[in-house]
Amino acid sequence: MSSLLTNTAALTALSSLNKTAYSLQMTQNRISTGLRVSSAADNAGYWSIATTMRSDNSSLTSVKDALGLGSAATDVAYTGTNAAIGLAGQIKDKLVAALQPGVDRTKIQSEIKQLQAQLKSTADSSSFSGQNWLSVDSGAAGYNVTRSTISSFTRAGGTVNVGTIDISVTTTKLFDATGATGILDKTGSSGSSVSALDISALTDSAADQTKLKAMITDVDTAVSGMTSSAADLGAAKTRMTNQSTFIDALSAAITSGIGTLVDANMTEESTKLSALQVQQQLGTQALSIANQSSQSILTLFR
């Protein structure tokens, strides 16, 4: 039935054209943004997951930066400890030489004193970004025996957990301004510390020879302690390096996962765009034809 009030063909053509225009708009948006899910309206579930993962991935960048700082601080402490081992070894050599009867122990002490000063200077200089793990003051306000480096950021069931790599300064400190409990400033079996031992007044007497041997033992114990500390620092640095490498791989995997969820397939979208543009042209022509069909009724009244 033909009707002047209701043009069914035109309404059908218009509805089809509107659908094509909507699809075309979505496709153009995906091509311009590169995303098939650019807002919650596109897919609320995927958008929520991607937004959370992007936030967590950003936090991983901060974790990697923290690992870099921690690794640098550990490396500085390791370098200082390694240098101190060498200096302490020289002091032990001087003490062994001082066991020889008749040697000038005053001159040997002069050399030892210079090495002791270098030990203190080395420990004081082993600082990075305000952190010194070799020369500390355990009595200072806010002192914390544990030095922590952020190593991980995880989310489980909506709960965020931040992991750390902890290093105890108790095992690394060479000097402690409060209490003198460092490896080099604590009192040993000889009654003196490595950093303060003095052989200038010792003689060839049996008692003094025994004391000198005790000093050698103290220095050797200090070298062993510093060697153990350096090994711990080296292990911590290796762990930080490995964790940083893992963070890189994890971040790349998360980025890839986000892309799988929300990225648009540009080949598919470009093909779809061409098809929709043709459909839009055909829909426009169909609507035009439908609108003209009602005018043909006028010829019946001529």
C-alpha positions, 0 to 999 in steps of 0.5 A: 500500500502506498501512503503519503503519511508513512514512507516505510521504505524511507524509514527503513533506509534511514535506520540502516543509514544511521546504523552504518554511520554509527559503525563508521564513527566507531571504526574511525575512532579506533583508527585514530586512537589505535584502540578498540577499547578507548573508554569504559563505554566500549567494554567496561570489563576490558577497560577496567583491567587495562587501566589497572594494569597500566597503573601497576606497570607505571609502579614497576617503573618506580620499582626499577628506579629504586633498584637502580639506586639500591644497586648503586648504594650497594656497589659503593659499599662493596667498593669501599669494603674491598678497598678497606680489605686491601688496606687492612691487609697492608696493616697485617703485613706491617705487623708481621714485619714488626715481629722481627726482633730489633726492627724500628717499630716506631717507624712501622707505626708511622706507616700503620697510622697512615693506613689507619687514617686511610681506612677511616677516610675510605669508610667515610667516603663510601656514601651514595645519595646520603647513604653510608653503610660503612661509617655510621652513627647508631646513636643518631636520631632515626637510625635504622640498622636495616637498609631496604630497597624496593624490589617488587610490586604485586597485586593479589586479590585487590591487595597491593604488596611491595617487596624489599631487599634488606641489608643489615648495616650490622654486618657491613659497618666498619666504624660506628661513632656510637659504641665503636661496634664496627668491624674496624673500631671495636676492641679485639683480643689485643685490647685495641681496635684495628683502627687504633692499634699502636705498636710504637711502645712495644719491645722484644719482650715475650709479653709484647710479642704475644700482644703483637701476635694478638694484634695480627689475629685481630686484623686477620679477624677484621679482614675475614669479617670484611670479606664476608661483608663484601660477599653479602654485598656482592650477592645483594647487588647480583639479586638487585640486577637480576630483579631489575632484568626481571622487571624489564621482562615483566613490564614488557609482558604486561604492556603486551597483555594490555595491547591484546585486550584493548589495541585495535587490529589496524588491518581489520579496521582499515578494511572495515572502514572501506566497506562502511564508506561504501555502505554509507554511500549506498544507504544515502542513495537508497534513502534518496530513492525512497524519498522520491517514491512518494512523489510518483503518486502525484502523477496519478492526480494529473 
